Amino acid sequence: MMKAVREFADTSAKGVAVRGFLHQPDKPATEGLVLTHGAGSNCQSPLLIALAEAFCAGGWIVLRCDLPFRQARPHGPPPRRNGERDQAGLRAAIEALRRFASGRIYLGGHSYGGRQASMLAAAEPGLAEALLLLSYPLHPPQRPDVVRTAHLPELRTPVLFVHGTADDFGSISEMEDARRLFSVRTELLPVPGAGHELVTPRNRGELAGFIAKTFIRFARR
């Protein structure tokens, strides 16, 4: 399927700008995905680009966007207590994408971006139809006692976790334990040999397509 990519900027949400890239298939899309990055990256990460292209090839329209903290400064981690503003950025991105997709909207993010997506969905059920959480940062490396699960039982949105088997932000068994906190449908897609970035030399050419096909199947069940 042919597709077009263009820079995207929107300031219609009061006080919250949306900035990123819009991937549009050649036919009108009914389903849309907002996709965002981790704490040390931006929407130009190779993983996000590959995922956006894979979903677009499957007929979805994708907005991969920079969170507000990254719009404010090109490098460095998000400031402390910036989560609410980054969640507002995701909410604004969803509303912007609704102008292009006539059907269901999904929300995804890598690491920090996925955590903020899950917190937003927990606070606002129904905002997104399902979540794609890539390398969810269950706890800081070497700190399994500092878990980031308090909001997970509040989620009423189905979740597909994609997680590397060598991710030091949470093991596969720890992720399975976290899934037991949910009262809604979840699925865990392990990526063999992958760390927090998910991409390895062995899976580089096929990972994005596999994730996209898995999530599309998961979302449509």
RANOR-V493014 format. One record per pair of residues at least 12 apart in sequence whose ideal C-beta (glycine too) atoms are under 6 Angstrom apart, sorted by the first residue. I is the first residue (numbers start at 1). GAP is how many residues later the second one is. Records with the same first field share a line. If there is no record, write none. Layout:
I->GAP ; GAP
//
This chain:
1->24 ; 56
2->24
3->20 ; 22 ; 53
4->20
5->16 ; 18
6->16
7->14
8->12 ; 13 ; 14
10->86
13->79
16->72 ; 73 ; 76
18->47 ; 74 ; 75 ; 78
19->47 ; 52
20->23 ; 43 ; 44 ; 45 ; 46
21->43
22->41
23->29 ; 33 ; 39
24->37
25->31 ; 34
29->31 ; 32 ; 72
30->72 ; 73
31->29 ; 72 ; 73
32->29 ; 65 ; 69 ; 73
33->22 ; 27 ; 29 ; 73 ; 75
34->29 ; 59 ; 60 ; 63 ; 73
35->13 ; 27 ; 29 ; 73
36->29 ; 31 ; 73 ; 77
37->73 ; 76
38->72 ; 73 ; 74 ; 75
39->38 ; 39 ; 73
42->24 ; 28
43->21 ; 22 ; 23
47->152
48->16
50->158
51->157
52->12
54->154 ; 155 ; 158
55->157
58->154 ; 158
61->39 ; 40
63->30 ; 34
65->28
67->19 ; 22
68->17 ; 18 ; 21
69->13 ; 17
83->33
86->30
87->29 ; 33
90->27 ; 30
104->25
105->23
106->22 ; 23 ; 24
107->21 ; 24
108->24
110->24 ; 25
111->24 ; 26
114->19 ; 20 ; 22
115->22
117->14
119->32
121->36
122->29 ; 32 ; 33
125->31
130->28 ; 89
131->26 ; 28
132->28 ; 83
133->26 ; 28
134->28
135->32 ; 61 ; 63
136->25
137->32
138->31 ; 32 ; 36
141->27
149->29
152->29
153->28
156->28
158->26 ; 27
159->27
160->27 ; 55 ; 58
161->27
162->27 ; 49
163->12
164->27 ; 30 ; 31 ; 34
165->25 ; 27
166->29
167->28 ; 29
169->27
172->18
175->13
187->31
189->25
//
